[in-house]
Amino acid sequence: MDKEIVVGYDGSEQAGAAVDWAAREATARRVRLRVVYIERPNVLAGPPGADPWMAQQIEQIGRQLTEEAEERARRVDGVDVRSTVLTGPPAGALVDTARDADLLVLGTRGRGELASALLGSVAYSVSAHAECPVVVVRGDGQVRPGPSAPVVVGVDGSEPARAAVDAAADAAHRYGAPLTVVGAWQGTSAGAWAGEYWMITAEALEDMDKAAQRETQDVVSSAVAQAKQHHGDLAVEGVTTDGMPAKVLVDASVDAGLLVVGARGRGGFTGLLLGSVSHGVIHAASRPVMVVRAAK
């Protein structure tokens, strides 16, 4: 098998959940699983004058942890798993290793640079720069899409959102799950805004709300058609809601098996993905979150 899924592992419980999720995903896709453990260069070097055995001991820990992760992954029948120990900045090493991968999987927290910063610079840097889709696993790693656990995808009409729809439709088809396409539009609270901006009438603001709602409905309808074009037998539902994008997505995914968003866009779900929206979704979602980049 030439294709593979890459999963970051550091020995923490959350990283173990990521391995569990990634192993099941690898068997569903019929691709190899690669476990990656990363040590920072300054950790391997040790303090000035440190004995060489320190680096050897740390490398040995890496090998032990990857063997532990391989053993855990093999609890999933049929998984083909390999492991790699790397040295370098965690985000960059993960992105480089997964350059040709089908998927890069991370846990939400853990110990060490890879995991302790996962809801900070590492997760967002990886999500922004990885060439393959990235999944951030929350919970125990056992949540999967299925007939009663839909795949939810956020859309805004951008190219990355269209790529997210394709990935979400493929996932729903693979697991026999329904697909829910969600679009958010943010109302202006016409009465309050009219009082603040006295040159704009409440009626004009209401018209703006209606226009935004219609545009969102058009975007969602187009995404539903796109998903069904790829998988004609897929059960697809379109939903439009007035509200903050991150909260709308998190609320819509409470009973989902997977939440999918695009890596960039023009506002809404994807335009702020590496800012408040992404932070809200990855931090608050109770389900695995997949971040998809548009094809170059």
C-alpha positions as CSV (number, residue, x, y, z in Angstrom):
1,M,0.0,0.0,0.0
2,D,1.5,3.3,-1.1
3,K,-1.0,5.5,0.7
4,E,-0.8,6.1,4.4
5,I,-2.3,8.0,7.4
6,V,0.2,9.7,9.7
7,V,-0.6,10.1,13.4
8,G,1.4,12.0,16.0
9,Y,2.1,10.2,19.2
10,D,3.8,11.2,22.5
11,G,2.6,8.5,25.0
12,S,-0.3,10.6,26.4
13,E,-3.9,9.4,26.7
14,Q,-5.1,11.9,24.1
15,A,-2.4,10.8,21.6
16,G,-3.5,7.2,22.3
17,A,-7.0,8.2,21.3
18,A,-5.7,9.7,18.1
19,V,-3.9,6.4,17.4
20,D,-7.1,4.5,18.0
21,W,-9.1,6.8,15.6
22,A,-6.3,6.7,13.0
23,A,-6.0,2.9,13.0
24,R,-9.7,2.5,12.3
25,E,-9.6,5.1,9.6
26,A,-6.6,3.4,8.0
27,T,-8.5,0.1,7.8
28,A,-11.6,1.8,6.5
29,R,-9.5,3.5,3.7
30,R,-7.3,0.4,3.3
31,V,-4.1,2.4,3.7
32,R,-1.1,2.0,5.9
33,L,-0.8,3.8,9.3
34,R,2.4,5.6,10.2
35,V,3.0,6.5,13.9
36,V,5.4,9.5,14.3
37,Y,7.2,10.5,17.5
38,I,9.1,13.8,17.5
39,E,11.8,15.1,19.8
40,R,13.0,18.7,19.7
41,P,16.7,19.2,18.7
42,N,17.6,21.0,21.9
43,V,16.1,18.2,24.0
44,L,18.2,15.6,22.2
45,A,21.3,17.7,22.5
46,G,20.9,18.3,26.3
47,P,22.6,21.1,28.3
48,P,26.1,22.1,27.4
49,G,28.6,19.4,28.5
50,A,25.9,16.7,28.7
51,D,27.0,13.1,28.2
52,P,26.2,11.6,24.8
53,W,24.2,8.9,26.6
54,M,21.4,11.5,27.3
55,A,20.6,11.7,23.6
56,Q,20.7,7.9,23.3
57,Q,18.3,7.6,26.3
58,I,15.9,10.1,24.8
59,E,16.0,8.3,21.4
60,Q,15.3,5.0,23.2
61,I,12.2,6.5,24.8
62,G,11.0,7.5,21.4
63,R,11.5,4.0,20.1
64,Q,9.7,2.5,23.1
65,L,6.8,4.9,22.6
66,T,6.4,4.2,18.9
67,E,6.5,0.4,19.7
68,E,3.8,1.0,22.3
69,A,1.7,2.9,19.7
70,E,2.1,0.2,17.1
71,E,0.9,-2.4,19.6
72,R,-2.1,-0.3,20.4
73,A,-2.9,0.2,16.7
74,R,-2.8,-3.5,16.1
75,R,-5.8,-4.0,18.3
76,V,-7.7,-3.0,15.1
77,D,-7.9,-6.0,12.9
78,G,-6.1,-5.7,9.6
79,V,-4.2,-2.6,10.3
80,D,-0.7,-2.2,8.6
81,V,1.3,0.0,10.9
82,R,4.8,1.4,10.8
83,S,6.6,4.0,13.0
84,T,9.1,6.8,12.7
85,V,11.2,8.7,15.3
86,L,12.1,12.2,14.1
87,T,14.0,15.2,15.4
88,G,12.9,18.8,14.7
89,P,10.2,21.4,15.4
90,P,7.0,19.4,15.9
91,A,4.7,21.2,13.5
92,G,7.2,21.3,10.7
93,A,8.3,17.7,11.1
94,L,4.6,16.5,11.1
95,V,3.8,18.6,8.0
96,D,6.9,17.3,6.1
97,T,6.3,13.7,7.1
98,A,2.6,13.9,6.0
99,R,3.3,15.7,2.7
100,D,2.1,12.8,0.6
101,A,-0.2,11.3,3.2
102,D,-4.0,10.8,2.9
103,L,-4.5,12.2,6.3
104,L,-2.6,13.6,9.4
105,V,-4.1,12.9,12.8
106,L,-3.4,14.6,16.1
107,G,-4.8,14.3,19.6
108,T,-6.1,17.4,21.4
109,R,-3.7,17.4,24.3
110,G,-0.7,15.5,25.7
111,R,2.7,16.0,27.1
112,G,5.7,17.5,25.4
113,E,5.9,20.1,22.5
114,L,3.7,18.1,20.2
115,A,0.8,17.8,22.5
116,S,0.9,20.4,25.2
117,A,0.7,23.1,22.6
118,L,-1.7,21.3,20.4
119,L,-4.5,23.8,21.0
120,G,-2.0,26.5,20.3
121,S,0.7,27.0,17.8
122,V,1.2,23.4,16.7
123,A,-2.4,22.5,15.9
124,Y,-3.0,25.7,14.1
125,S,0.3,25.7,12.3
126,V,-0.2,22.1,11.1
127,S,-3.8,22.9,10.1
128,A,-2.7,25.9,8.1
129,H,0.3,24.3,6.3
130,A,-0.3,20.6,5.9
131,E,-0.9,19.6,2.3
132,C,-3.2,16.8,3.4
133,P,-6.4,17.0,5.5
134,V,-5.8,17.2,9.2
135,V,-8.0,15.5,11.9
136,V,-7.9,16.7,15.5
137,V,-9.4,13.9,17.6
138,R,-11.3,14.9,20.7
139,G,-12.5,12.4,23.3
140,D,-11.6,8.8,23.5
141,G,-11.1,8.2,19.8
142,Q,-14.1,5.8,19.5
143,V,-16.5,8.2,17.8
144,R,-17.0,7.3,14.1
145,P,-19.5,8.4,11.5
146,G,-22.4,6.0,10.9
147,P,-26.1,5.8,10.2
148,S,-26.9,7.6,13.5
149,A,-23.8,9.8,13.6
150,P,-23.7,12.1,10.5
151,V,-20.8,13.9,9.0
152,V,-21.3,17.6,9.4
153,V,-19.5,20.1,7.0
154,G,-19.5,23.9,7.2
155,V,-19.7,25.8,3.9
156,D,-19.3,29.4,2.8
157,G,-19.0,29.1,-1.0
158,S,-15.2,29.3,-1.0
159,E,-12.8,26.9,-2.8
160,P,-11.6,25.3,0.5
161,A,-15.2,24.8,1.6
162,R,-15.9,23.0,-1.7
163,A,-12.9,20.8,-1.0
164,A,-14.3,20.2,2.5
165,V,-17.6,19.1,1.0
166,D,-15.9,16.5,-1.2
167,A,-13.9,15.2,1.8
168,A,-17.1,15.1,3.9
169,A,-19.1,13.4,1.2
170,D,-16.4,10.7,0.8
171,A,-16.3,10.1,4.6
172,A,-20.1,9.8,4.8
173,H,-20.2,7.4,1.9
174,R,-17.3,5.3,3.3
175,Y,-19.1,4.9,6.6
176,G,-22.7,4.7,5.4
177,A,-23.5,8.0,7.3
178,P,-25.8,10.8,6.3
179,L,-24.2,14.2,5.5
180,T,-25.3,17.5,7.0
181,V,-24.3,20.7,5.1
182,V,-24.4,23.7,7.4
183,G,-24.2,27.4,6.5
184,A,-24.3,30.3,8.9
185,W,-25.4,33.9,8.3
186,Q,-25.1,36.6,11.0
187,G,-28.1,38.9,11.4
188,T,-27.6,42.6,12.1
189,S,-30.2,42.9,14.9
190,A,-31.9,45.5,12.8
191,G,-33.5,47.5,15.6
192,A,-30.3,47.9,17.6
193,W,-28.2,48.7,14.6
194,A,-30.6,51.2,13.3
195,G,-30.4,53.1,16.5
196,E,-26.6,53.1,16.4
197,Y,-26.2,53.9,12.7
198,W,-29.0,56.4,12.3
199,M,-28.4,56.8,8.6
200,I,-29.4,53.2,8.0
201,T,-33.1,52.3,8.6
202,A,-34.3,49.2,10.3
203,E,-36.0,48.2,7.1
204,A,-32.7,48.5,5.2
205,L,-30.9,46.3,7.7
206,E,-33.7,43.8,7.6
207,D,-33.3,43.7,3.8
208,M,-29.6,43.0,4.4
209,D,-30.4,40.2,6.7
210,K,-32.7,38.6,4.1
211,A,-30.1,39.0,1.4
212,A,-27.5,37.3,3.6
213,Q,-29.9,34.5,4.4
214,R,-30.7,33.9,0.7
215,E,-27.0,33.9,-0.2
216,T,-26.3,31.3,2.5
217,Q,-29.2,29.2,1.4
218,D,-27.8,29.3,-2.2
219,V,-24.4,28.3,-1.0
220,V,-25.8,25.4,1.0
221,S,-28.0,24.2,-1.9
222,S,-25.0,24.3,-4.2
223,A,-23.0,22.2,-1.7
224,V,-25.8,19.7,-1.3
225,A,-25.8,19.3,-5.1
226,Q,-22.1,18.9,-5.2
227,A,-22.1,16.1,-2.6
228,K,-24.9,14.2,-4.4
229,Q,-23.0,14.6,-7.7
230,H,-20.1,12.6,-6.2
231,H,-22.3,10.1,-4.3
232,G,-25.8,9.9,-5.8
233,D,-27.1,7.6,-3.1
234,L,-25.9,9.7,-0.2
235,A,-28.5,11.1,2.2
236,V,-27.7,14.8,2.3
237,E,-29.5,17.5,4.4
238,G,-28.9,21.3,4.1
239,V,-29.2,23.6,7.1
240,T,-28.9,27.4,7.4
241,T,-28.8,29.1,10.7
242,D,-28.4,32.7,12.0
243,G,-25.5,32.8,14.4
244,M,-21.8,32.9,15.1
245,P,-20.2,30.3,12.7
246,A,-18.1,28.5,15.3
247,K,-21.0,28.1,17.7
248,V,-23.3,27.0,14.9
249,L,-20.9,24.3,13.8
250,V,-20.2,23.1,17.3
251,D,-24.0,22.9,18.1
252,A,-24.7,21.1,14.8
253,S,-22.0,18.5,15.5
254,V,-23.1,17.4,19.0
255,D,-24.3,14.0,17.7
256,A,-22.0,13.8,14.6
257,G,-19.3,11.3,13.9
258,L,-17.1,13.9,12.2
259,L,-17.0,17.7,11.7
260,V,-15.4,19.0,8.5
261,V,-14.2,22.6,7.7
262,G,-12.1,24.2,5.0
263,A,-8.6,25.6,5.8
264,R,-9.3,29.0,4.3
265,G,-12.1,30.9,2.8
266,R,-13.8,34.3,2.6
267,G,-15.3,34.7,6.0
268,G,-17.7,32.5,7.9
269,F,-16.5,29.1,8.8
270,T,-13.2,29.2,6.8
271,G,-12.1,32.8,6.5
272,L,-11.1,32.9,10.2
273,L,-10.1,29.3,10.5
274,L,-6.7,30.0,12.0
275,G,-8.3,32.6,14.3
276,S,-11.4,32.7,16.5
277,V,-13.6,30.3,14.4
278,S,-11.0,27.6,14.2
279,H,-10.1,28.0,17.9
280,G,-13.7,27.8,18.8
281,V,-14.4,24.7,16.7
282,I,-11.3,22.7,17.6
283,H,-11.5,23.7,21.2
284,A,-15.2,23.3,21.8
285,A,-16.3,20.5,19.4
286,S,-17.0,17.2,21.2
287,R,-16.3,15.3,18.0
288,P,-13.3,14.8,15.7
289,V,-12.6,17.8,13.5
290,M,-11.2,17.5,10.0
291,V,-9.5,20.5,8.4
292,V,-9.3,20.4,4.6
293,R,-7.1,22.5,2.3
294,A,-8.2,23.3,-1.3
295,A,-6.2,21.6,-4.0
296,K,-3.4,23.7,-5.4
